[in-house]
Amino acid sequence: MGWMNLASILLGLAGWGLPVWGLKRWMRGRRKELGLCCWGSGLCCGGALWFQLGYSAHLAEIGDWPAWMDTADAVSAVSGFLLVTTALVNGAAVLLSRQEDD
């Protein structure tokens, strides 16, 4: 089940990277792709959070309460951080693209 944590990390990083990549492509003239990158970023963030929920459910199913209790606070804090920073990066990409249009 360690693959769930790896998938969560990779999806979280993709959630941060997609809006930046989309903004770079937008600056090169590919205007329609920024929205798709922002949507993809949100989906990656949601996928990362889903994998973390799945891993927590797995720990509960096998009865590994000490491991769950040791990681619950960190998972909660990092999940919140991922959600907020993904929203901020997407918002910044949209605002920067709107300023370039003016």
C-alpha positions in Angstrom: 0.0 0.0 0.0 3.0 2.3 -0.1 2.2 2.9 -3.7 -0.8 5.0 -2.6 1.5 7.5 -0.8 3.8 7.7 -3.9 0.8 8.2 -6.1 -0.4 10.9 -3.8 2.9 12.7 -3.8 3.2 12.5 -7.6 -0.4 13.8 -8.2 0.2 16.6 -5.7 3.3 17.7 -7.5 1.4 17.5 -10.8 -1.3 19.6 -9.3 1.2 22.3 -8.6 3.1 22.0 -11.9 0.2 21.9 -14.4 -0.9 25.5 -14.0 2.7 26.7 -14.3 3.2 24.7 -17.4 -0.2 25.9 -18.8 0.8 29.5 -18.1 4.1 29.0 -20.0 2.2 27.6 -22.9 -0.4 30.4 -22.7 2.5 32.9 -23.0 3.6 31.2 -26.1 0.3 31.7 -27.8 -1.6 28.5 -26.9 -4.4 30.4 -25.1 -7.0 27.6 -24.8 -4.8 25.2 -22.9 -4.5 27.2 -19.6 -8.1 26.3 -18.6 -7.5 22.7 -19.3 -4.3 22.7 -17.2 -6.1 24.4 -14.3 -8.8 21.7 -14.5 -6.2 19.0 -14.6 -4.5 20.6 -11.7 -7.7 20.4 -9.6 -8.2 16.8 -10.6 -4.7 15.9 -9.6 -5.2 17.6 -6.3 -8.4 15.6 -5.8 -6.7 12.4 -6.8 -3.9 13.0 -4.3 -6.4 13.6 -1.5 -8.4 10.5 -2.5 -5.2 8.3 -2.3 -4.5 9.7 1.2 -8.1 8.9 2.3 -7.7 5.4 0.8 -4.5 4.8 2.7 -6.1 6.0 5.9 -9.0 3.6 5.3 -6.5 0.8 4.6 -4.8 1.4 8.0 -8.2 1.3 9.7 -9.2 -1.9 7.9 -6.0 -3.8 9.0 -6.4 -2.3 12.5 -3.1 -0.5 12.5 -4.4 2.2 14.8 -0.9 3.3 16.1 0.2 4.0 12.5 -3.0 5.8 11.7 -2.8 7.9 14.9 0.8 8.8 14.2 0.2 10.1 10.7 -3.4 11.5 11.0 -2.3 15.0 12.0 0.5 15.2 9.4 -1.8 13.9 6.6 -4.5 16.5 7.6 -2.0 19.4 7.6 -0.3 18.4 4.4 -3.7 17.8 2.7 -4.9 21.2 3.7 -1.6 22.8 2.5 -1.9 21.0 -0.9 -5.5 22.2 -1.3 -4.8 25.8 -0.5 -1.6 26.1 -2.5 -3.1 24.4 -5.5 -6.0 26.9 -5.4 -3.5 29.8 -5.0 -1.3 28.6 -7.9 -4.4 28.1 -10.2 -5.7 31.5 -9.1 -2.4 33.2 -9.8 -2.2 31.5 -13.3 -5.7 32.8 -14.1 -5.0 36.3 -12.8 -1.7 36.5 -14.7 -3.4 35.4 -17.9 -6.1 38.0 -17.5 -3.5 40.8 -16.9 -1.7 39.8 -20.1 -4.9 40.0 -22.1 -5.4 43.7 -21.1 
